[in-house]
Amino acid sequence: MERIYRIILFAALAFVVAACYRELPFPDDEEESNLEKLPAWQKGYMDIHHISTGRGDCNFMIFPDGTTMMVDAGDLGPGDDYKREIMSRVPYTSRTPGEWIVRYVNHFLEEAGLPQERLDYMLVTHFHNDHIGTPSSYSIPSNNGKYLMTGVSHVGNFLDIDNFVDRGYPDYDFPYPGVMDNVMLDNYMAFLEDDANRIKTRSAFEVGASDQFVLRKAPQDYPTFMIRNIYCNGTIWTGVDKTTEFLVPEGVEQNILSDENLWSAVINVNYGDFDYHCGGDILGGYGDWRNVETRVGKIIGETDVLNCNHHAYKDAMNADIVSSTRSQAYVIPVWDCYHPEEAPLARMLGSSESEKMVFAAGMVESNRMRLLENGEMIKPEGHIVVRVYEGGSEFQIFVLNDRNTDYDVIYKTDKIISNK
C-alpha cells in the first residue's frame, strides 16, 4: 500500500504543476537552418548517437541493417538540490528530457527512411535517475495516471519497444531483497507493470551472450556485426565461449552492495574492425572486486570508441582500462560540473604518443575552465554521433548542436581508420 500511496502522491503533484512547468516557448516555429546536416544513415552504416539533454545518459543506435537500440534514457529532475553546478536542460526547458529524446529519435529514424516511433531493443544499464529518470516537478502523468513519465518511462509511452532488457528482470531483488524500495523505482516498476506501455517483451540481461542483441532485418548481410554482453550484477564474461565468473565475495556489507553503479550492464558492439564500449557506471577506483573496469579492459582489448564509464568521474576510467583499450576516441556523458574529473581526463589525453580525441555530450562550462589546458582539449560539446562506414574499417565522429532542434553539424573529424 505504501508504494501505491507514493505513486498517487507524485501523480497528484504532477497534475498541479504540469501546466506551468514549461519555462520557454516551443521552438517549432523557428526557421530551418542552412548549416551542414548529418548525411542520412544508409544501409551498411552504423550510427551511434549520444544524445545530450543536460539530465542524463541516452544512447541511440542504428545498426547496419536498420535494427535500432537505445541504451538508457535518464532524467535526474530539476537538480535544485545539487550543491554544485549542473547543466541546464537542453535544447530548451519547454519540454522534458524524455520528450526531447523521442523527438530526436523520430527525426533520425525519418531521415534514415526507417519506421518512426519504434525501437527493436532497449537496454537499461542500472537504476539511477540519470539513466532511468525520476519523478519530479516537471514530470508528466501517464494517460491513466498510474505513474509519472520520466526518462525511460516517457520513451516507453511514445515508442514501441520490441525487446526491453534491464539489469533487474525478472525478480528485481539483486543484490538483496528490498533494493528497489524507493520512490524512483516504484515509479519505474509501475511503468513496467502497466499494460498500456508499449513494450512487447522483456528479458533478463545474459552475461556472456552474443545472441541477445542481434540484427533483426538482414543479419546475413553483415556477418561481422556482433554485440557481446560483458558484465552485469557482479558476473563477468571470462572471454571464453559463454563462461562467466561471479566476482562478489561472501560477507560483503549491505552498505557496499547498495552502490547501484556496481551492477551496471556492459556491452561491446563490434562491426568488422570497429569496436565500441558502453559500460554504464562501472567503477575502476577500488583495489578489490569492485574494480570492474580493469577486468573489462583486459577482456575487450583494443577499442575504437569508448563511452566513458561513470561520466569519467574520479572513480572511473582508470589507467588499466585506458591502456588496455587504447581507444582512439572517448565520449563523456555530461550533466555535472565534475564530468569529467582532472585525473581521468589526463589519463585519456595522455594515454599514448598519438592524439586522443575526447568528446562530451553536453558540458558545464565552469568545468571546462576548471580543467585548464586539458579542458580546452575536449572537442565542442553537443550530441555526439559516431558513424561507422560499411564494413567497419572506417568511422567518423560528428558533433551536432544540442541548443536547438536543427541538429546542425558544428564539428566533425576526418574519416578514421578502425583499429584491427
C-alpha positions as a printed NumPy array, in Angstrom:
array([[  0.   ,   0.   ,   0.   ],
       [  2.849,   2.39 ,   0.79 ],
       [  4.119,   2.059,  -2.774],
       [  0.663,   2.871,  -4.168],
       [  0.364,   5.93 ,  -1.926],
       [  3.75 ,   7.184,  -3.106],
       [  2.784,   6.954,  -6.754],
       [ -0.604,   8.61 ,  -6.157],
       [  1.12 ,  11.444,  -4.302],
       [  3.522,  12.096,  -7.17 ],
       [  0.755,  11.842,  -9.748],
       [ -1.307,  14.401,  -7.869],
       [  1.664,  16.741,  -7.64 ],
       [  2.28 ,  16.426, -11.359],
       [ -1.32 ,  17.298, -12.269],
       [ -0.946,  20.524, -10.309],
       [  2.361,  21.581, -11.853],
       [  2.134,  20.106, -15.36 ],
       [  0.533,  23.214, -16.786],
       [  3.253,  25.532, -15.536],
       [  6.487,  23.594, -15.965],
       [  7.105,  24.936, -19.472],
       [  9.52 ,  27.815, -18.971],
       [ 10.205,  28.778, -22.601],
       [  8.071,  28.839, -25.756],
       [  8.188,  25.863, -28.077],
       [ 10.832,  26.244, -30.781],
       [  8.721,  24.615, -33.506],
       [  8.289,  27.847, -35.472],
       [ 11.994,  28.556, -35.813],
       [ 13.291,  28.954, -39.348],
       [ 15.166,  25.91 , -40.597],
       [ 18.942,  26.291, -40.522],
       [ 21.016,  26.232, -43.703],
       [ 24.106,  24.885, -41.955],
       [ 25.575,  21.446, -42.65 ],
       [ 23.456,  18.469, -41.64 ],
       [ 24.451,  14.935, -40.796],
       [ 24.057,  12.903, -44.023],
       [ 21.25 ,  10.396, -43.616],
       [ 22.037,   6.889, -42.389],
       [ 22.051,   4.282, -45.133],
       [ 22.273,   0.501, -45.194],
       [ 25.705,  -0.704, -44.21 ],
       [ 26.337,   2.246, -41.882],
       [ 26.226,   2.01 , -38.097],
       [ 25.316,   5.211, -36.268],
       [ 25.793,   5.642, -32.508],
       [ 24.107,   8.785, -31.167],
       [ 24.99 ,  10.093, -27.7  ],
       [ 22.016,  12.373, -27.017],
       [ 22.641,  15.472, -24.906],
       [ 19.744,  16.622, -22.702],
       [ 21.604,  18.021, -19.699],
       [ 19.87 ,  15.489, -17.483],
       [ 21.495,  12.125, -18.034],
       [ 22.609,   9.38 , -20.392],
       [ 20.931,   8.246, -23.593],
       [ 22.488,   6.313, -26.477],
       [ 20.528,   5.628, -29.657],
       [ 21.984,   3.272, -32.269],
       [ 21.062,   2.339, -35.821],
       [ 22.839,  -0.845, -36.847],
       [ 23.926,  -1.732, -40.417],
       [ 20.647,  -3.388, -41.431],
       [ 18.386,  -0.801, -39.761],
       [ 17.944,  -2.601, -36.438],
       [ 17.662,   0.003, -33.666],
       [ 18.595,   0.077, -29.996],
       [ 18.549,   2.561, -27.127],
       [ 20.727,   2.329, -24.024],
       [ 19.338,   4.26 , -21.037],
       [ 17.197,   7.402, -21.042],
       [ 17.937,   9.489, -17.986],
       [ 16.213,  12.413, -16.335],
       [ 17.597,  13.413, -12.95 ],
       [ 14.962,  16.115, -12.428],
       [ 15.417,  19.877, -11.91 ],
       [ 18.612,  19.427,  -9.921],
       [ 17.68 ,  22.15 ,  -7.433],
       [ 19.106,  20.101,  -4.576],
       [ 22.605,  19.862,  -6.091],
       [ 25.198,  21.976,  -4.277],
       [ 27.372,  22.2  ,  -7.385],
       [ 26.622,  23.425, -10.879],
       [ 24.843,  21.125, -13.307],
       [ 23.872,  21.641, -16.944],
       [ 20.731,  23.421, -17.956],
       [ 18.167,  21.249, -19.68 ],
       [ 18.814,  21.396, -23.402],
       [ 17.88 ,  22.375, -26.003],
       [ 15.043,  24.171, -24.184],
       [ 13.205,  23.815, -20.901],
       [  9.902,  23.844, -22.804],
       [  9.923,  20.045, -22.959],
       [ 11.1  ,  17.286, -20.667],
       [ 14.26 ,  15.3  , -21.468],
       [ 12.089,  12.321, -22.397],
       [ 10.2  ,  14.429, -24.932],
       [ 13.437,  15.674, -26.497],
       [ 14.779,  12.124, -26.722],
       [ 11.654,  10.901, -28.536],
       [ 11.752,  13.894, -30.877],
       [ 15.453,  13.305, -31.635],
       [ 14.976,   9.585, -32.323],
       [ 11.985,  10.11 , -34.6  ],
       [ 13.855,  12.788, -36.54 ],
       [ 16.768,  10.486, -37.347],
       [ 14.552,   7.47 , -37.994],
       [ 12.669,   9.533, -40.562],
       [ 15.94 ,  10.764, -42.099],
       [ 17.055,   7.136, -42.405],
       [ 13.82 ,   6.032, -44.033],
       [ 13.046,   3.736, -41.086],
       [  9.706,   3.4  , -39.264],
       [  9.247,   6.077, -36.603],
       [  8.03 ,   5.52 , -33.056],
       [  9.682,   2.161, -32.565],
       [ 12.855,   0.523, -31.268],
       [ 13.976,  -3.067, -31.674],
       [ 15.79 ,  -3.058, -28.319],
       [ 16.109,  -1.017, -25.174],
       [ 18.739,  -1.715, -22.525],
       [ 18.683,  -0.105, -19.077],
       [ 22.172,  -0.483, -17.623],
       [ 21.249,   0.268, -13.999],
       [ 18.738,   2.05 , -11.801],
       [ 19.953,   5.601, -11.214],
       [ 17.917,   8.681, -12.054],
       [ 20.325,   9.906, -14.734],
       [ 19.874,   6.56 , -16.512],
       [ 16.155,   5.781, -15.993],
       [ 14.518,   9.048, -14.893],
       [ 12.922,  10.091, -11.618],
       [  9.566,  11.72 , -10.767],
       [  9.958,  15.477, -10.484],
       [  8.098,  18.783, -10.571],
       [  8.065,  18.844, -14.378],
       [  7.211,  15.155, -14.965],
       [  4.026,  14.472, -16.915],
       [  1.478,  11.893, -15.684],
       [  0.813,   8.862, -17.856],
       [ -2.583,   8.847, -19.568],
       [ -4.061,   6.574, -16.929],
       [ -2.35 ,   8.38 , -14.038],
       [ -0.584,   5.281, -12.733],
       [  2.886,   6.829, -12.789],
       [  4.84 ,   9.855, -13.989],
       [  6.551,   9.753, -17.365],
       [ 10.238,  10.452, -16.895],
       [ 13.216,   9.221, -18.887],
       [ 12.683,   5.563, -19.753],
       [  9.   ,   5.61 , -18.852],
       [  8.453,   8.583, -21.152],
       [ 10.237,   6.878, -24.049],
       [  8.206,   3.725, -23.402],
       [  4.965,   5.679, -23.79 ],
       [  5.832,   7.127, -27.192],
       [  7.985,   4.469, -28.852],
       [  7.167,   0.803, -29.404],
       [  9.93 ,  -1.333, -27.868],
       [ 10.145,  -4.888, -29.179],
       [ 12.511,  -6.2  , -26.501],
       [ 13.183,  -4.426, -23.209],
       [ 16.15 ,  -5.533, -21.102],
       [ 17.309,  -4.254, -17.736],
       [ 19.634,  -5.461, -15.007],
       [ 16.816,  -6.408, -12.598],
       [ 14.416,  -8.579, -14.583],
       [ 12.58 , -10.704, -13.565],
       [ 12.779, -10.549,  -9.756],
       [ 14.289,  -7.091,  -9.132],
       [ 15.818,  -8.214,  -5.837],
       [ 19.553,  -8.304,  -6.586],
       [ 21.831,  -7.786,  -4.704],
       [ 19.345,  -8.145,  -1.838],
       [ 15.562,  -8.059,  -1.32 ],
       [ 14.279,  -4.521,  -0.881],
       [ 16.999,  -2.906,  -3.013],
       [ 14.251,  -1.472,  -5.245],
       [ 12.413,   0.211,  -2.368],
       [ 12.319,   3.912,  -3.215],
       [ 10.014,   6.354,  -4.992],
       [ 12.036,   6.475,  -8.212],
       [ 11.974,   2.701,  -8.619],
       [  8.342,   2.455,  -7.532],
       [  7.517,   4.76 , -10.417],
       [  9.706,   2.746, -12.819],
       [  8.064,  -0.538, -11.785],
       [  4.594,   0.971, -12.152],
       [  5.508,   1.821, -15.745],
       [  6.823,  -1.684, -16.453],
       [  3.736,  -3.319, -14.946],
       [  1.287,  -1.092, -16.818],
       [ -0.462,  -2.954, -19.644],
       [ -0.685,   0.35 , -21.528],
       [  3.074,   0.676, -22.007],
       [  4.466,  -0.024, -25.485],
       [  6.87 ,  -2.807, -24.514],
       [  6.261,  -6.085, -26.331],
       [  8.645,  -8.433, -24.493],
       [ 11.033,  -8.196, -21.545],
       [ 14.194, -10.215, -20.965],
       [ 16.988, -10.652, -18.442],
       [ 20.455,  -9.438, -19.421],
       [ 22.526, -12.539, -20.27 ],
       [ 26.196, -12.084, -19.371],
       [ 28.471, -13.724, -21.953],
       [ 25.806, -13.878, -24.646],
       [ 26.419, -12.686, -28.185],
       [ 22.939, -13.577, -29.39 ],
       [ 20.712, -11.395, -27.213],
       [ 21.022,  -8.19 , -29.24 ],
       [ 21.152,  -9.318, -32.85 ],
       [ 20.373,  -7.808, -36.228],
       [ 16.669,  -8.203, -36.904],
       [ 16.315,  -7.311, -40.592],
       [ 19.211,  -8.704, -42.649],
       [ 21.782, -10.383, -40.381],
       [ 23.121, -12.473, -43.239],
       [ 24.365,  -9.306, -44.962],
       [ 26.577,  -8.239, -42.045],
       [ 28.271, -11.324, -40.59 ],
       [ 30.972,  -9.275, -38.806],
       [ 28.422,  -7.456, -36.605],
       [ 28.06 ,  -8.634, -33.008],
       [ 27.117,  -7.319, -29.573],
       [ 28.727,  -9.157, -26.673],
       [ 27.316,  -8.866, -23.146],
       [ 30.377,  -8.395, -20.928],
       [ 29.249,  -7.796, -17.338],
       [ 26.233,  -7.253, -15.09 ],
       [ 25.228,  -7.81 , -11.461],
       [ 28.663,  -8.919, -10.3  ],
       [ 29.037, -11.521, -13.067],
       [ 31.633, -11.102, -15.816],
       [ 32.275, -12.91 , -19.078],
       [ 35.611, -14.728, -18.99 ],
       [ 36.304, -14.176, -22.677],
       [ 35.826, -17.875, -23.494],
       [ 32.618, -19.172, -25.092],
       [ 29.767, -18.124, -22.765],
       [ 31.506, -18.921, -19.495],
       [ 31.217, -16.403, -16.671],
       [ 32.635, -15.682, -13.235],
       [ 30.892, -14.208, -10.186],
       [ 33.115, -11.577,  -8.601],
       [ 31.365, -10.686,  -5.336],
       [ 32.812, -12.46 ,  -2.277],
       [ 30.657, -13.659,   0.588],
       [ 30.045, -11.415,   3.551],
       [ 30.067,  -8.036,   1.775],
       [ 28.236,  -5.447,   3.867],
       [ 24.918,  -4.121,   2.616],
       [ 26.094,  -0.508,   2.55 ],
       [ 28.635,  -1.527,  -0.129],
       [ 26.151,  -3.692,  -2.034],
       [ 23.756,  -0.746,  -2.191],
       [ 26.063,   1.084,  -4.634],
       [ 23.944,   0.711,  -7.761],
       [ 26.847,   1.574, -10.071],
       [ 28.493,  -1.749,  -9.234],
       [ 25.828,  -3.71 , -11.079],
       [ 25.755,  -1.8  , -14.393],
       [ 25.252,  -3.855, -17.55 ],
       [ 28.178,  -3.638, -20.001],
       [ 28.123,  -4.333, -23.741],
       [ 30.656,  -4.192, -26.559],
       [ 29.498,  -3.527, -30.107],
       [ 31.683,  -4.965, -32.881],
       [ 31.366,  -4.289, -36.616],
       [ 34.251,  -5.509, -38.732],
       [ 37.415,  -3.864, -37.377],
       [ 35.404,  -1.335, -35.342],
       [ 34.737,  -1.79 , -31.609],
       [ 32.611,   0.305, -29.238],
       [ 32.359,   0.016, -25.443],
       [ 29.294,   1.026, -23.427],
       [ 29.617,   0.289, -19.72 ],
       [ 27.096,   2.388, -17.809],
       [ 28.615,   3.432, -14.48 ],
       [ 31.031,   0.582, -13.742],
       [ 33.889,   1.621, -11.49 ],
       [ 37.659,   1.33 , -11.512],
       [ 38.745,   3.244,  -8.434],
       [ 38.954,   0.339,  -5.988],
       [ 41.589,  -2.273,  -5.241],
       [ 39.163,  -5.168,  -4.794],
       [ 36.344,  -6.932,  -6.664],
       [ 34.635,  -3.583,  -7.275],
       [ 37.325,  -2.672,  -9.796],
       [ 35.305,  -3.997, -12.708],
       [ 36.979,  -1.669, -15.227],
       [ 40.34 ,  -3.4  , -15.063],
       [ 38.783,  -6.805, -15.742],
       [ 36.58 ,  -5.484, -18.533],
       [ 39.531,  -3.748, -20.197],
       [ 41.583,  -6.923, -20.303],
       [ 38.691,  -8.845, -21.856],
       [ 37.66 ,  -6.403, -24.566],
       [ 41.144,  -5.174, -25.526],
       [ 41.648,  -2.624, -28.275],
       [ 38.546,  -0.489, -28.729],
       [ 37.994,   2.362, -31.172],
       [ 35.429,   4.446, -29.288],
       [ 34.771,   4.212, -25.568],
       [ 31.689,   5.699, -23.926],
       [ 33.282,   6.761, -20.642],
       [ 32.29 ,   4.777, -17.582],
       [ 30.619,   6.758, -14.785],
       [ 30.943,  10.008, -16.747],
       [ 34.757,   9.917, -16.334],
       [ 34.296,  10.719, -12.661],
       [ 37.253,  10.271, -10.284],
       [ 36.431,   6.611,  -9.545],
       [ 36.364,   5.539, -13.199],
       [ 38.417,   5.479, -16.395],
       [ 41.386,   4.072, -14.515],
       [ 44.843,   3.578, -16.008],
       [ 44.216,  -0.114, -16.705],
       [ 41.168,   0.302, -18.935],
       [ 42.767,   3.244, -20.737],
       [ 45.911,   1.246, -21.521],
       [ 44.056,  -1.997, -22.334],
       [ 41.591,  -0.473, -24.766],
       [ 43.893,   2.078, -26.438],
       [ 40.775,   3.884, -27.63 ],
       [ 41.037,   6.4  , -30.44 ],
       [ 38.149,   8.471, -29.111],
       [ 36.29 ,   8.897, -25.831],
       [ 32.737,  10.166, -25.356],
       [ 31.751,  11.551, -21.946],
       [ 28.052,  11.746, -20.985],
       [ 27.838,  15.032, -19.062],
       [ 25.416,  16.76 , -16.72 ],
       [ 27.541,  17.546, -13.637],
       [ 30.429,  20.005, -13.246],
       [ 32.69 ,  17.071, -12.288],
       [ 32.106,  15.252, -15.577],
       [ 34.964,  14.684, -16.258],
       [ 37.405,  14.922, -13.379],
       [ 41.008,  16.051, -13.863],
       [ 42.802,  12.711, -13.393],
       [ 40.657,  10.576, -15.738],
       [ 40.779,  13.259, -18.418],
       [ 44.569,  13.487, -18.161],
       [ 44.835,   9.705, -18.48 ],
       [ 42.707,   9.67 , -21.595],
       [ 44.509,  12.538, -23.287],
       [ 47.974,  11.3  , -22.378],
       [ 47.467,   7.596, -22.972],
       [ 49.884,   7.371, -25.929],
       [ 52.003,   9.408, -28.313],
       [ 49.162,   9.608, -30.841],
       [ 46.455,  12.235, -30.37 ],
       [ 43.443,  11.069, -28.411],
       [ 40.095,  12.716, -29.055],
       [ 37.741,  13.439, -26.173],
       [ 34.128,  14.435, -26.846],
       [ 31.427,  15.486, -24.407],
       [ 27.687,  15.011, -24.844],
       [ 26.985,  18.309, -23.118],
       [ 29.352,  20.322, -20.974],
       [ 29.316,  22.513, -17.873],
       [ 31.395,  25.481, -18.963],
       [ 32.812,  26.103, -15.491],
       [ 34.267,  22.59 , -15.596],
       [ 35.972,  23.177, -18.934],
       [ 37.639,  26.221, -17.346],
       [ 38.497,  24.322, -14.161],
       [ 40.263,  21.664, -16.235],
       [ 42.529,  24.353, -17.751],
       [ 44.538,  23.222, -20.799],
       [ 43.089,  19.713, -20.781],
       [ 39.596,  21.174, -20.661],
       [ 40.336,  23.068, -23.851],
       [ 41.306,  19.76 , -25.471],
       [ 37.72 ,  18.487, -25.205],
       [ 36.023,  18.917, -28.572],
       [ 32.959,  21.201, -28.903],
       [ 30.087,  19.776, -26.897],
       [ 26.744,  18.625, -28.281],
       [ 25.083,  15.444, -29.484],
       [ 27.966,  13.116, -30.376],
       [ 27.38 ,  10.852, -33.369],
       [ 29.807,   8.09 , -34.277],
       [ 29.235,   6.955, -37.862],
       [ 30.848,   3.661, -38.826],
       [ 31.037,   3.139, -42.568],
       [ 30.113,  -0.057, -44.394],
       [ 32.233,  -2.986, -43.312],
       [ 33.558,  -1.236, -40.2  ],
       [ 37.002,  -0.311, -41.483],
       [ 36.442,   3.441, -41.141],
       [ 34.454,   5.732, -38.879],
       [ 33.843,   9.433, -38.416],
       [ 32.611,  11.484, -35.45 ],
       [ 30.166,  14.376, -35.763],
       [ 29.085,  16.897, -33.118],
       [ 25.541,  18.186, -33.573],
       [ 24.245,  21.369, -31.979],
       [ 22.319,  20.466, -28.812],
       [ 20.968,  24.002, -28.248],
       [ 18.293,  23.905, -30.951],
       [ 16.299,  21.321, -32.893],
       [ 18.043,  21.754, -36.244],
       [ 20.829,  19.285, -35.327],
       [ 23.403,  21.253, -37.328],
       [ 26.903,  19.801, -37.605],
       [ 29.188,  22.083, -35.578],
       [ 32.287,  19.87 , -35.692],
       [ 33.41 ,  16.731, -37.484],
       [ 36.543,  14.645, -37.748],
       [ 38.06 ,  13.279, -40.89 ],
       [ 37.438,   9.594, -41.523],
       [ 39.419,   7.48 , -39.072],
       [ 40.823,   4.014, -39.753],
       [ 39.467,   1.476, -37.258],
       [ 41.881,  -0.474, -35.076],
       [ 42.5  ,  -4.036, -36.213]])
